[in-house]
C-alpha cells in the first residue's frame, strides 16, 4: 500500500462472498438506553478492549482477502446469543459490531455501535467503529462527523504519538475528506496518521492521492515512492504514480511505474523487458534497478537479481529497500550453495 524527481528512499474493508452462506441471523433486538447506561463502566479494561478491537479490524481491512476465514467470525453467534440474553451489555454489543464490520455487514455494525453511542456520546470505541463503518459503506460525511469527535477526544493525550486507534481514525478521516474533495484536510489528517505510523503504506498511498488532487504531483511522488518501499507490489500506488509522472511529462518514469504495476500483478515475464528498457533509458534511476532485481528474483535468476540490486545501491547507498532486497537475495544464494 503510497511528484518531484523521484528519490529511492524510501480502499474499503474486504467484501465477502456470502452467496453460498446460510442466511444471516437478524441482529439482536435494540437495547434499553437506560439499561446500557447502568451497565457501562469506564475502566482500563474498556480502553484495552478498544485497542484490541482496533487491531483486529485494522488488520482485516488491509491483509485478509475476501472469502478468507477470520477468527472473529467464529464468535458471532455466541455474541448474538449473549446480547439476546443481556441486551444492555455495551462491551458485548461493541464486540459484535466489530465482527459485523469485519464481515462487511456495515448496517448491522452501525446499529450495534449506534445504540451504545446513543447512551454514551463520548464512548470512544463506538465512535471509532461508527466512523470506519460509515466510511466503508460510502457515507463520508457521517464518517467525518464521528471521527472528528474521536480525534478531539484523544489527540492531546500524552500517548497520542503511539496511539494506533488514533492513527486509524486519522487514516479513515483522511480518506473521507478525500472523498468529499476536502483534499487539504485529507493531507493534514493523513500526515497526522503518518506521524504515528510512518510505515503505513496505505496512509502514504492516500496522502499521495490527496497531494495529487491538489496538483502537487512532485510531492505525491514522494509519498508513493515511500509506500512502495514498504510494499513493493502495491498495484494501486504504481497506477497513481504513473498518473503523476504523466502529469509531469516524464514519459520514461511513467514507463517505470507501468512496468512496476505489471510486476505487482505477478506478470514477471512481461515486466522483465519493460524494466530492462527503463534502466537503459534511465541509467541513474535507482528504483528501476530495484524493480529489475525484484523481477529477476521472482523469476529465479538470483545472479541477475543481485547484480541489479548492487547497481541500485551504487546509485543510492542509503536505499533501504534495495539493501533489504540485496540481503534477501544473497541469503537465498548462500542457501543454494
N, C-alpha and C positions, 0 to 999 in steps of 0.2 A: 501499500500500500504503500506526496509527494507530491524576457529571461536573458540574463547577462551572458557574456561569453562564458560557456559552461566551465564549471570547476569540477575536479574529480574527487572532491570530498564527499566528502560525504554524499452508500450505499444503503442501506436498508438491512434490517435483520434478515437472515436467511428464510426464504419461504419454504414451506413444507409441502410435500406431495401427499395429500390426505385422501386422494380419490379412493384408494382401496382400504382406508382405515374404517374402523367402526364409527358410527355416529357419535359426535362429541356430546358428552353429558351436559345438560343445562347447568350454567353457573349456579352456585348456591344462592339461596334467597338473600335479599338485602338485609343488612344488619340494622338493628335499632341504634340510632346515633347516640342516644344516652347510654346505652349499654357499651358501645365502643368507648365512650369517654370514661366510663368506670373502669374498663379493662386496661386502658393504655397506661403504661408506666414508663417514663423516660429514664432509662438506665444505660449503663455501659454496654450491657448485653445487646440492647437495641441498636446502639451505634455500631457494634461489631457486626451485627446482622446486616446492616447497611452495606458495609464493605464486602462481606462475603457474597451477598446477593449481587452487588455490582460486579464483582469479579466473574460470577457465573455467566450473567448475560452479556457482559462486555466480551468475554472470551467467545461465547457462542456467536455473537454478532459478527466477529471477524474471522473465526477459524473453523467453525463447524459447517460443513457443506449441507445443502438441502437434502433431506432424506436420511442423514446420518442420525444414529441414535444418540440421545443425550441423557446423562444421568438424571437431569432434572425431570425428565418425563416420567420416570419411574414412580415419583411420589405424587403425581397429580390426583389420582383417585383418592389416595389417602388424605390429601389436603382438602379435597372437596368434601369428603365424609366428615373430616374434623370440623369444618366450618358449619356443616349442617347440624352437627352436634353442639357446636358452640359458636354461633354466628357473630358474637361480639368479641371474638379474639382477633385483634388487629394484626398481630405478628403472623398468624397463620394466613390471614387474608392477604397480606402483602407477599408472603412467600408464594402463595398461589398465583398472585398477579405476576410475579417474576417468571413462574413456569409458563403461564399463558403468553407472556411476552416472548419467551424463548421459542415457543411454538407458533409464533406469528398470529396468535389469537388476540389481536390488539384491542378489539372492542371489549372482550372479557377482562383483559388486563386493566383497561381504563375503568371498567366498572368496579373491580375489586379495590384498586388503589383510590379511586374517587370516593368510595364510601369512607375510607379511613381519613382522607383529606377533608371531607365534609365535617367530620368530628374534630379534627385537629389540623387547621390550615397550615401550620408550620411543621408538619411531620415531614422530615427530610427524605426519608425513604420513599414515601408516597409521592412526593414532588418529583424525585428523580425518575421513578417508574412512569409517572404520567408524562413527563417531558419526553422521555425516549419513546414511549408508545404513541404519543401524538405525532412525533416526527416520523416514526416508521410507518404510520398509517396515513401520511400525506396531509397532516394538519399543522403546518409550520407555525402559524400564528399562535395556536393554542400551546404548542411546544415552547415557544419563546416566552409566553407569559409565565408558565410554571418554572421553567429553567432559570429565568432571571431571578425569580424569588429564591430558588435553591442556591444560586450563586451568591446572592446577597447575604444569605444566612451563613455561608461557610467561607467566603473569600478572605475574611480578615482573621480567621483562626490562625494560631501560631504554627499549626502543622499544615497549613494550606498548600505549601510548596511541595508536599509529598502526598497530597490527598487525591487518591485515584478516583474516588467518586466525583470530586470536583472537576478532575480532568475530563471525565466522561460528560459531565454537564456542559463544560465549555465546548467539547467536541460537537455534541448534538445541537447546542445553541448556535455554534458557528455554521453548522450545516443548514439549520433552519433559517438563519439570517441570509445565507447564500440563496436559498430557495425563493425568498421574497425580495431578492435584489437589494439587500442591505449589505453590500459587499465590504464596505469599510468596517461595519460592525462585525462581520464574519472574520475579517483579518484580526481584529482585536481579540475576539473570543478564541480563535484557533491558536493565536500566538500565546495566549494565556494557557491553553492546554499544553502547548509545547514546552512552556517553562516547567511544567510539572513532569511531563514525559517527553523529553527531546527526541526519543527514538520512535515515536508513534508515527509510523509511515502513513496511516490513514489521515491523521491530522495534517501531516505535511502535504499529502495529496490535496485535501480540501483547502488548505492555506494557499497552495499554488493556484487552485481554481479561483479562489477569491481574488488574488492579485491579477490573474488572467482576466477576470471580469472587469477589473478596473483598468485594464490596458497596460498593466505593469509586467510585461512578458519577461523582461530581464530578471525581475525579482521572482516571478513564478518559476522560472527555470531553476533557480537555486533551491526552492522547495522541492521540486520534482527530482532533482539530482540527489538530494539528501534522502528522499523517500526510497529511491531505487538502490541507494547504498545499503539500506536496511532490508529491502525486499527486492532482489534483482529481477524477479519475474512478475512485477506489478503491472499488469497489462494496461489498466486504465491510466496509470501515470504516463506510460510511454505514448498513449494516444494523445493525452493532453500536452505532453512535451512536444510532440510533432506539430501540434496546432500552434504552439508558441514560437517554435522555430520558423514555421511558415509565416507567421505574422511579422517576424523579424527579418524575413527574406534571407534565411540561412539554409539553402536547399540541401547542402551536404549533411549538416547537422540534423535536418529533418529526416534525411535518409537513415541516419544513425538511429533516431528514435523509432522509425518504422521497422528497421531491422531488429531492434530490441523487442518491439512488440511481437514480431514473428518468433523470436526466441522465447518470449514469455508464454506463448501458447503451444510451446513444445514442438514447433516445426523447425528443428535444428538443422536439417539438411538444407532447407530453404534459407535459413538465417546465415549460414556459413558464407556463401558467396557474397551476400549483401554486406556483411560486416567486413569481409576481406576488401571489397571495393571501397568501403568507407575509410578503412585505415590507410589505404593508398591515397585517397583524396584528402584525408585529414591526418597526416603522419605525426602531428604533435598533440593529438586529442586523446588523452589517456582513457576516458570512458569507453571509447570504441575498442581499444585493445583489451580492456577488461571484458567487454561483451564477447569479443572473439575468444578469449580464454575460457569463459563460461560455456560457450558453444562447443569448442573443442573438447572440453571436459565431458559434456553430456554425450558427445559422440564417441568418447573413449580414447581420444588421441591426447594422452596426457603430456607427451613431449611437446606437442604444438601448443597445448594449453599453458604449460609452464613458460614457454618462450613468449607467448602473448602477455602473460601476467608480468613477466620480467620487464617487457617493454613498457607496460603501463607504469610500473614502479620507477623505471628510468626517467620517465617523463614527470612523474609526481611521486617522490619517495614517501610522502606522508599520506598517500591514498590508502585509507584503512581498508576499504572493500577489496582493493587489489592485494593488500597484504594478507588478508584472510583467505582470499581465493588461492593465492600462491602457496600459503601454508597447507591448505587442504589438499592441493594437487600434489605437492611434494610428499605429503604423508601417504597418499594413495600410491605414488610411485615407489616409495620405500616399502610399502606392504607388498607390492607386486614383485619386489626384488629387482 
